[in-house]
C-alpha cells in the first residue's frame, strides 16, 4: 500500500495485488443441495519482485487461483465501472472528512466569537447604564433650569424694551443739553495769545483791552470765566456779536507788542460739526454769484439766484456744490 499525504487527510491507495482479495470469487454450484462454507482466502505475504516471465500463465502456487480466474479479476479491476465506484467511495470519504474538519473549525470559531461578543455586550451594557445615568441627571438639571431661564428670558425682553426707550430718552436729553450749552455760549468769545507777564488778568483788564483793540466807545461788560485763553461775556450780546464781526474784518488784532486771535466759544461737539463744513466752504468761495454762511450751531446756508438751501450734512452740501460747478 502507498500513503498519500494531504492537509488533514490521509488516503490509502490499494495496489492491484491487494484488490483481488476484496473482490469475492464466484460461488461454486451446489450440486448436492448441501450447505457448504467457502472460506475467504487470506491475504498472502508479499513476495519479492520476480523477473518477468515470458510465459503468459502464472504459477497457481503463488496466487492460489487458476490463471483464468486471475485474468478475470484483473479485467474487472481495470473496468470503468470499478473505477467509477472507487472514485465515488473516495469522494464520499473525503466529503465526510472535510465536513468534520469544517464543523470543528466553525464550532471553535463560533465559540470564540460568542465569548468576544459576550464581553463586548457586557462593556456596552455598562457604558449604556452610565450614559443613561448621566442623561437622567441632565434631564433633572434641565427641568430645574427651565423655569428660571423662562423667567430670565421674559426679563431680558422687558429690559430690551426699557433699554430702547431709555436710549431714545438719553439721546434726546443729550441733544437738549448740547443745544442749551451751545446757546449759553453764544455770548462767549475765546481770546488766544493774550500776554500774562505784565499783571494779573481780570475782567476789567479784558474790557479795557477789547475797547483799545477795536476802538469801542464804551467798555464791554466782561465776566472772566477761566484763565486758559477763554473769557466770557454775558451782559451785552450786541457787543459780543460786534466784537466778533470786527475781529473777522480786522483779521489781525494787535494789543501792544502781541497779536491776539478772537473766536466764538463753541462746545467740542459743535466745533467738530462746524469744522466738517470747511472743505465745502472752501469750494463755495470759488463759485461766482453765490452767498453762503454757517448758522448756529452747525447749519450751512447757501443762496444763489434767489433760492436758499440749508444743509446739516457735509456730504449733502458737497454733492450740491458739485451740481453748481457743472452748471
HELIX and SHEET records of a PDB file:
HELIX    1   1 UNK A   16  UNK A   22  1                                   7    
HELIX    2   2 UNK A   60  UNK A   63  1                                   4    
HELIX    3   3 UNK A   67  UNK A   77  1                                  11    
HELIX    4   4 UNK A   80  UNK A  184  1                                 105    
HELIX    5   5 UNK A  203  UNK A  214  1                                  12    
HELIX    6   6 UNK A  237  UNK A  250  1                                  14    
HELIX    7   7 UNK A  268  UNK A  275  1                                   8    
HELIX    8   8 UNK A  278  UNK A  284  1                                   7    
HELIX    9   9 UNK A  314  UNK A  326  1                                  13    
SHEET    1   A 2 UNK A   2  UNK A   6  0                                        
SHEET    2   A 2 UNK A   9  UNK A  13 -1                                        
SHEET    1   B 5 UNK A 223  UNK A 226  0                                        
SHEET    2   B 5 UNK A 230  UNK A 232 -1                                        
SHEET    3   B 5 UNK A 188  UNK A 192 -1                                        
SHEET    4   B 5 UNK A 258  UNK A 264 -1                                        
SHEET    5   B 5 UNK A 253  UNK A 255 -1                                        
SHEET    1   C 3 UNK A 291  UNK A 295  0                                        
SHEET    2   C 3 UNK A 299  UNK A 304 -1                                        
SHEET    3   C 3 UNK A 307  UNK A 311 -1                                        
END                                                                             
